[in-house]
Amino acid sequence: MQHSKRDNTWSKWGIFLGVAVALGALVVVGWTFMQNRFQPGSSLDADVTIGIDDMPQSLDIRSDSSAAAERLLVDNVYETLVTVDQDNKLQPGLATSWKTSDDGLTVTLTLQSGVTFSNGHTLDASDAVWSLQQNVTNKVADVDELGNLASVANPNATTVVITLAKP
């Protein structure tokens, strides 16, 4: 059986039209998908709410010893003299350096200069001394973590000296 030139032409046109329709359908489907994907208000542009399920009872960390208070307030509202890194090693906080005496009874801390409170008052060593003394006097939450604190003093504006009853 012999094919005519005419049959080949129809066959080529049929393949062309089939491919064109398939490509057109792919373009329409792709365009619809892209319009819905990047359109404001589409399901992929939904709001996400991230919450904390254990809020502290107070912003006064001295009266709330919960893990939530420590996690949310320390370093966000309150700053410590020293802090610990992820390897549990001491790192500078408000104190730039510290030295422990040979007998382990005295810790001398040197404070950063130029640190101010939110009211503009400049931080000095007397503020750190006052804060530690208030914790002991008022027996605030977790004051027992101060351990064997015998005294705390500030010989000058940048130095805090903590003396322990035993190492």
Order of alpha helices (4+ residues) and beta strands (2+ residues): alpha-alpha-beta-beta-beta-beta-alpha-beta-beta
